[in-house]
Amino acid sequence: MKNILIEYPKCSTCQKAKKWLEANNIAFVDRNIITETPSIEELTEWIEKSGQEIRKWFNTSGLKYKELNLKEKLPTMSDKEKIELLASDGMLIKRPIFISNKGIVNGFQEAKWKETI
């Protein structure tokens, strides 16, 4: 499996992650989270493999998250509803996401990314 970087090109954290991957000569396939929003099936698999709670996959600092008042709504939603919501709009998903044979991480924290390479 090839390494995959799922990112939003205008996101400064995504740009930083991409530069880090390139600086460390790590090959990856680049995927735009808006034009190729992850599917329900992909998100279900990735969330499970990441070992994180679904709520950690939401971009809580994003405008869309705040606009939809998700801080209040998420606690009453089922896991299925949360994943469907994430799959409905790439801007709701915490990014960047890095997928490799060793694991899946979302958000850019260099130490965690090093473990996943």
C-alpha positions as CSV (number, residue, x, y, z in Angstrom):
1,M,0.0,0.0,0.0
2,K,1.2,3.5,-0.8
3,N,1.3,6.2,1.8
4,I,-1.6,8.6,1.4
5,L,-1.9,12.2,2.5
6,I,-5.4,13.5,2.7
7,E,-5.3,17.3,3.0
8,Y,-7.0,20.6,2.2
9,P,-4.5,22.6,0.1
10,K,-5.3,26.0,1.7
11,C,-4.9,24.6,5.3
12,S,-1.6,25.8,6.8
13,T,-1.2,22.7,8.9
14,C,-1.7,20.5,5.8
15,Q,0.9,22.5,4.0
16,K,3.3,22.1,6.9
17,A,2.7,18.3,6.9
18,K,3.2,18.0,3.2
19,K,6.5,20.0,3.4
20,W,7.6,17.7,6.3
21,L,6.9,14.6,4.2
22,E,8.8,16.0,1.2
23,A,11.7,17.1,3.4
24,N,12.0,13.6,4.8
25,N,11.8,12.0,1.3
26,I,8.6,10.2,2.1
27,A,6.7,9.2,-0.9
28,F,2.9,9.7,-0.8
29,V,-0.2,10.0,-2.9
30,D,-1.8,13.4,-2.3
31,R,-5.6,13.5,-2.0
32,N,-7.7,16.7,-1.7
33,I,-10.3,16.2,1.2
34,I,-12.8,18.5,-0.6
35,T,-12.7,17.0,-4.1
36,E,-12.3,13.4,-2.9
37,T,-14.1,13.5,0.5
38,P,-13.6,10.2,2.3
39,S,-16.5,7.8,2.1
40,I,-18.4,6.3,5.0
41,E,-16.6,3.0,4.4
42,E,-13.2,4.6,4.4
43,L,-13.9,6.7,7.5
44,T,-15.3,3.7,9.3
45,E,-12.1,1.7,8.6
46,W,-9.7,4.5,9.3
47,I,-11.3,5.5,12.6
48,E,-11.3,1.9,13.8
49,K,-7.6,1.4,12.7
50,S,-6.5,4.7,14.3
51,G,-7.8,3.6,17.7
52,Q,-9.3,7.1,18.3
53,E,-12.8,8.1,19.3
54,I,-14.9,9.4,16.5
55,R,-15.1,12.8,18.1
56,K,-11.3,13.2,17.5
57,W,-12.0,13.0,13.8
58,F,-14.0,16.3,13.8
59,N,-12.4,19.6,12.9
60,T,-13.6,21.3,16.0
61,S,-11.9,24.6,15.1
62,G,-13.6,24.7,11.7
63,L,-16.3,27.2,10.8
64,K,-18.7,24.4,9.6
65,Y,-18.4,22.6,13.0
66,K,-19.3,25.8,14.8
67,E,-22.0,26.7,12.3
68,L,-23.7,23.4,12.8
69,N,-23.4,23.6,16.6
70,L,-21.8,20.2,16.7
71,K,-20.4,20.7,20.1
72,E,-23.9,20.4,21.4
73,K,-25.2,17.8,18.9
74,L,-22.4,15.2,18.8
75,P,-23.0,13.7,22.3
76,T,-26.6,12.7,21.3
77,M,-25.6,11.3,17.9
78,S,-24.9,7.6,17.2
79,D,-21.5,6.6,15.8
80,K,-23.2,5.8,12.5
81,E,-24.7,9.3,12.3
82,K,-21.3,10.9,13.2
83,I,-19.5,9.0,10.4
84,E,-22.3,9.9,7.9
85,L,-21.9,13.5,8.9
86,L,-18.1,13.4,8.5
87,A,-18.5,11.8,5.0
88,S,-21.0,14.5,4.0
89,D,-18.4,17.3,4.1
90,G,-14.6,17.1,4.0
91,M,-14.4,20.4,5.9
92,L,-15.8,18.7,9.0
93,I,-12.9,16.2,9.1
94,K,-9.7,17.0,11.1
95,R,-6.8,17.1,8.8
96,P,-4.3,16.3,7.5
97,I,-4.7,12.5,7.6
98,F,-1.7,10.3,6.9
99,I,-2.3,6.6,6.1
100,S,0.5,4.1,5.8
101,N,1.1,0.4,6.3
102,K,2.0,1.2,10.0
103,G,-1.1,3.1,10.9
104,I,-3.3,6.2,10.5
105,V,-3.0,9.6,12.1
106,N,-5.0,12.7,11.8
107,G,-3.8,16.2,12.6
108,F,-0.1,17.0,12.3
109,Q,2.1,16.0,15.2
110,E,5.6,15.2,14.0
111,A,6.3,12.6,16.6
112,K,3.1,10.6,15.8
113,W,3.8,10.9,12.1
114,K,7.3,9.5,12.6
115,E,5.8,6.4,14.2
116,T,3.5,5.9,11.2
117,I,6.2,6.0,8.5
